[in-house]
Amino acid sequence: MSIADMGLQALIWALEILAIAVPVALSVAYITYAERRVIGWMQIRKGCNRVGPAGLLQPIADGLKLFLKETIIPSKANKLLFVAAPVIALVPALVAFAVVPFGETTLFGFWEHAHVMAIANLNVGILYVMAISSLAIYGILMAGWASNSKYALIGAVRSTCQMVSYEIAMGFSIVCVLIMAGSMNLSAIVHAQAGGIWHWYMIPLFPMFIVFFISGCAETNRSPFDLPEGEAELVAGFFVEYSGMWFATFSLAEYAAMILISLMTSIMFLGGWYAPLPADFPVVGEFLNAIPGTVWLLAKTSFLIFVFIWFRATFPRFRYDQLMRLGWKVFLPWTLAWIAVIGTATYTPVLSDIIGYWQPWR
């Protein structure tokens, strides 16, 4: 490969990365706006409505304020780890988007076959996402230890226990999807759900759909699982000593992880970029399938993000023993039992024809 070809390939990679990173950053900014407005409506108040029309410039004002704010590093903190922790927490959340497919395109007819809209269409996409996203815990641990604060350290320890507990349930719920789809490739999992809402894995794997999404809430430290940030007893938890842009980086990591969980739930359980009805469905099928698949995927993801916000406005914070009990005594046995049910149904002659309705690879 010549130097010119290498430069062109590097330019293409850079544009692909920007095509993912910029929309994610803007989405994070305006999810904070949507969260404040939605919670305001749920609590019968207006929410942010001062900066710009209907408060639409509020995220920009908040970002500018945090950027200009002084960054204070505690005198007894480990300065290198203190500064590195927010970056280590953010990078895995962004890098995981590299394998997420946002739809398929023929690039206005220039390509003969539809290409997956992803930076890397890995055959082990699910394994990659789980491996990369689990690295975010190191940033939280480093923040808690480097801050040299008892509140930060307790918050980091809580977060570590919480993420380890719920990653097990998430992993087992994904195993059920792998058994059904017969592939770890994310676009192949979406293709296995083509043909209408009755083919989506939300139906045969509804308990796993619930487990995965609720575990995602716990993984991202969102309400009602926000014990690592418990304001009542830990002030702000593992990032209590952070201010300015370093504080904003932790917030960015949390919301980016929330978007990732919502995208993964849409891809694995809600048919990805497919419309809820096939094109040959009477009256509305052709109209629904005329809407681009990326729009369908983003609409499903937006609904799940709304559910995240809904949880925050509705449920009180769990006690820590309740959180641990839910992960180890409810979700873990539930997922193991469902793996046994799906595995038995798949390889039992009498039941395989029933479960084979959702397994196009058989």
N, C-alpha and C positions, 0 to 999 in steps of 0.2 A: 504494500500500500504506500502510495506516494505521500509526501508531506502535504500536498494540496488536498488529497482525499482525507487524510487524517484531520486536517483543519476543518474541512467541510463536515465531517462526522462529529467533531467536537462542537461545532456551531449548532448542528441539529440537536445534539444532546442538551446543549444549553437552552435552546428554545423550548424543547420539551419540558425541561425542568421549570423554566419560567411559566410555561402554560399551566403547570400544576401549582407551583408555589404562590404565584400572585393571586389567583382566585381563592386559594385556601386562606391566605392572609386577609384578603378582603372579606371573605365569608366569616372569619373569626371576629373581625371588627364589627360586622353588622349582626352577627348572632348575639353579641352583647347588647346591642340596641334592641333587637327583637325580644330578648329575654326580659329586659327592663320594661318594655311596653306590654308584653303579654302578662307578666306578673302583675303589672299595674292594673290591667283590665280585670284580672282575676280577683284582685283585692279592692276593686271599685275605686281606683284612682287613675291619674293620667299617665304616670311614668314620665320619662324624660321627654320634654316637648319645647325646650327653650332655644337650643342652638340649631339654627336652620329651620326650614319648613317641617313641621311635625317632629322636630328634633332629629332629623336625618343626619345632621352634621355633628351630632354628639360624640360618636365614636372617634371622629377625627380630632375633636377638641380634647377628648380623653387621652388619645395617643400622643398629641402634642404636649399636653401637660406632663405625662409620664416621661417623655423624651427630654424635656427641659428640667425635670426635677433632679435635685442633687442625689447622687448615689452615695449612701453612707455604708461603709464597711466597718463592722465592730472591731475595736482595737485588738481584741484577743482571738479573733476569728482566723482561720487558715485562709489567707487571702486568695491563693491560687485556686483551691477547691471551691471557695465561696463564689468566685466569678465563673468557674467552669460548670458548676452544678446546673444552673438554668439552661445553659446551652446543651448539656448532655440530656436534660429532660425534654428539650424541644426537638432535637435532631431526629430521634427515632420516630416521633409522631409524624414528621414530615417525610422522612425517607420511606416509611411504609407505603405512602401513596404511589410509589414508583410502579407497583405491580397491580394497582387497583384499576380495573377496566371501566371506563366511563361510557362505553357504548361501542358501536361498530360504525364504520363509515367507508364509503367508496370514493371519498374526496371528489364530490361533484361528478362522479362517473368516470374519472380518470383511471381508477383501478377496476380490474375485472371482478375481483372478489372483495368482499367487505373485510376491512382490517380492524383489529381490536384497537380501541383508543386507549392505549396504556404505554408508558415508557418502556416497560419490560413485561412481556406476556409469558411469565415463568410457568413451567409445568408444576412447580411446587409453590405456587403463589400463596396458598393459605399458610404453609409452613413458614414461608418468608415473613409474612405479616405478623404471625404469632411470635416468631423469634425476635424480630426487630422491635416490636412494640413492647415486649417484656423488658427491654434494656432501659426504658425510661425510669425504672425503679432506682437505678444507680444514681441518677441525678437527684432524686428526692433524698436518698440516703446521704449523699455527699452534702446536700444543703443542710440537712439536719445536724450532721456531725460537724461540718466546717463552721457553722454559725456560733458554736460554743454557747448554746442556750439550752436550758433544760426543756423548755417548751418546744423548740424546734426538734430536739432529739426525740422526745416522746412522739411528736407528730410523724417523724420519719419512721420510727419503729412501728407505729400503728399502720402507716401506709404500706410498709413492707409486708407485714402479716396479712393485711387485707388483700393486697395484690396477689400474693402467693396462694391464698385460700381460694380466690375466685377465678384465677387463671386455670386451675385444675378443672373446675366446672365448665368453663368456657371451652377448654380443650376437648373434653369428652362430648360436649354438645356438637362441636365441629366434626368429631369422629362420625356421628350419625349422618351428617351431611355428606361426608366422604363415602360412606357405605351406600347412600342413596344415589349419588352422582357418579361414583366410580372413578373420580378424578380429583386431584388437588389443584387443578388449573381453574382459576376463578371464572374465566370466560366459558369454560366447559360446564361449570356448575350452573351458570346462567342459561346456557343452551339446553341443559337437561330439564329446565323448567318452562320451556317454550310451549305454547298451545293454550294459554289461558290460566286464569287464577286457580282452577282446580288442579293444575299441574305444579303449582308452587309448593315448595317444601314446608311452608307454613302450615299446611293442612296435615300431612302425616307426621310432622315433627313439631306440632304446636307446643308441647311441653319444652322441647329444646329451644324453640324460638323465644319463649318466655325466659328460660334460664340464661341464654346467651345475652339477651338484651339487658336483663337486670344485672347480670355479672359485669356487663359493660359499664353500667352506671357505677358499680363498685370499683371497677378498674380505673375509672377516670376521676374518682373521689367526688362524684356528684351527689347531691341530696337524693335520698336520705342517708347516703353512705359517706358523708363528708366528715367523718370523725377525725381524720388526720389534720383537718383545718378547724376543728371545733372552737368557735370563737368564745364559747362560754367558759371553757376550762383551759384551752391552749392558746388563746389570743388570736392566733392565725395559723398555728401549727408549724410545719417545716419551713415555711417562708416568712416567718414572723420578723426576721431581721432584714428582709429585703425591701428595697424601695426603688423608685424610678423605673428605668427600663428593665432591670433585672427582675423586678416584681412583675412587670408586664410580660416578660418572657415566660414565666411560669403560667400566667393566665393564658397566653397564647398556646402553650403546650397542652393545657387542659382542654381548651375548646377545639384544638386540632384533633386531639384524641377522641373527643365527642363526635366530631364529623366522621372520623375513620370508623368508629364503632357503628354509626348509623349507616354508612355506606356498606360495610361488611354485612350488616343485618339485611339490608335491602338486596344485596347480591346473593346471599346464601338462602334466604327464606322467602323473599318477596318478588322473585322473578327478575331481579336486576332491571335491565332496560326494556323488558317486554311489557306490552300493554296488558291490562287485566283480562281482555277478551281477544280472541283470535280474529284475524282479518275476515274470515268467512262467517263470523257471527252476524245474524240478521240485524239490519238497521244501523247499529252503531259500531260494529266491528271495524269496518273500513275507515271510518272517521277516527276512531281511537288509534289505529295503527298508522295513520298519516302523521301523527304527532311524533317527532324524533325520539328515538329511544333514550338519548341522554336526558331529555326533558322528563321522561317517566322516572328514570333513576334518581334524578335530583328532586323530583316531587316526593318520591317515597322517602328519600333521605331527609328532606325538610320536615315531613310529617313526624319522623322518629325524633328529630331534634326538638320539635314542638313537644313531644312526649317527655323528653328530658326536662324541658322547662316546666311542664305540667307537674312532674314529680316534685320539683323544687318548691312550687307554689302550694302543694297539697299535703305532702307527708312530713311529719316531724322526724328529727334525726334519730336513728337507731341507737340503743345502748350497745356498747362494744360486745358484750356477751351475746346479744341478739344477732349482731352482724356475723359473728363467728359461728353461731349455731345454724344460721341460715345457709352459710357456705358449706359447712362440713356435715351437718346432720340432715339437711333437706336437699340441697342442690346436688351434692356428690352422689348420694344413693339414687336420687332421681335419674341422673344422667347415666349411671352404670346400669340401672334397670332398663332404661330406654335403649341403650346400646344392645343389651341382651335381646330385647324384643325385636328390634330392627334386624339384628344379625340372624336370629332364629327364623324370622319371617322371610328373610332374603334367601336362605339356603334350605328351607323346608318345602318340599314339593307341593304340599297342599296350599301353603300360604304364599308361595313365591309369585303365583299369578296375580294375587291381589296387590302385593307390594311392588310388583313389576310394573304397574301402571305408572309409577314415578321413577322408574329406572330404565331409561331408553338405551343404556349400554348393554342390557341383557338380551 
